[in-house]
Amino acid sequence: MRHVRALMLGITLLSLVVACGGFVALNEIRAPAARAGDAVEFIVEPGASTGEIATALKAEGLIRQPALFTLLARTQGLDGTLQAGRYVLSPTMTMSQILIALQSGRLEEVQVTIPEGVRLEEMAAILEAAGVTGAEAFLATARDGERFRGEFFLLASLPQGASLEGYLFPDTYRFASQARPEEVVRTMLSRFTEQYATIERSVQVPGASVHDLVTMAAIVQREAARVDEMPLIAGVFWNRLKPENAPIVGGGTLGADATVQYALGYSAAEGTWWRKQLTTADLQTSSPYNTRLNPGLPPGPIAAPGLAALTAAARPDDQAGYLFFVASCARDGSHNFAASFEEFQQYEAEWLNCQ
């Protein structure tokens, strides 16, 4: 009889524990992670398991108990059915509400391609036309490089007050429709970080900072018509900056027309940010970006370089000592390269004769 009473007591205690556990779990399911808080954009990656999604939700402060979220999804037959995509979730939502949102609340996404060699203003127009974000809001954010310095270590050499020109990587993206400009910029900076990582261990330009390399890459991107010539063109520009070549190349000036185009800005007459015809007066424009007048690199990038241009800037083909290049009469985007001013004059005369 004593054993029976002990058994009954044990069963009763176990039932109380289970009941209390169930009560606590039910309260956790019904209660939001917080009573107040801003909504956040939450991304479910393709192929993510329910457990991985739960862990990510906890990291964003949207739930407190990942295991309980996973269990709830399984008991409701939703394990493996949560769709990849972008969602707007709030810490004030309950687990059940979050599960409902992850089934049917995906944000509309927009695919947009940012071409290589565009400047921030062109990028902003592309994003606005695609319905991603407003041009003015994007520009205001992208011109505030200081705002992102602490998040991205590759911005360490970004000058004070500089914009993110050149650091927003040109690529094809999928953004939420009407996304916040901060998220667009962060996504593009993250892609830049990924791409730069492929070349950072093989940089062959002594003493060059990340900012120097991105600045050079942007010039190469705008000056080169062919990818196969990018290393040679980068080699020309780096060679022109060497002190021993200063007497030959006008005191160490790059002489890159693309930087003059950048300095001049938008041409209403031509309807473009990149003027095709530069006048003698244009070449004398007063700007730190005019590399026909000012020696050294300009203050910063003039456009968004792609990986090929970044690679060329980091690993230039400068062994031949070329200091000049002139478009060839083949009219296929190729150039003739020269190591002396006399050779340059010869190629220039050839180009003028075949016009």
Buried (B, 14 or more C-beta within 10 A) or exposed (E): EEEEEEEEEEEEEEEEEEEEEEEEBEEBBEEBBEEEBEEBBBBBEEEBEBBBBBBBBBEBEBBBBBEBBBBBBEEEEBBEEBEEBBBEBBBBBBBEBBBBBBEEBBBEBBEBEBBBBBBBBBBBBBBBEBBBBBBEBBBEBBBBBBBBBEEBEBBEEBEEEBBBBBBBBBBEBEBBEEBBBBBBBBBBBEBBBEBBEEBBEEBEBEEBEBBBBBBBBBBBBBBBEEBEBBBBBBBBBBBBBEEEBBEBBEEBBBBBBBBBBBBBEBBEEEEEBBBEEBEEEBBEBEBEBBBBBBBBBBBBBBBBBBBBBBBBBBBBBBEEBBBBBBBBBEEEEBBBBBBEEEBBEBBBEBBEEEE
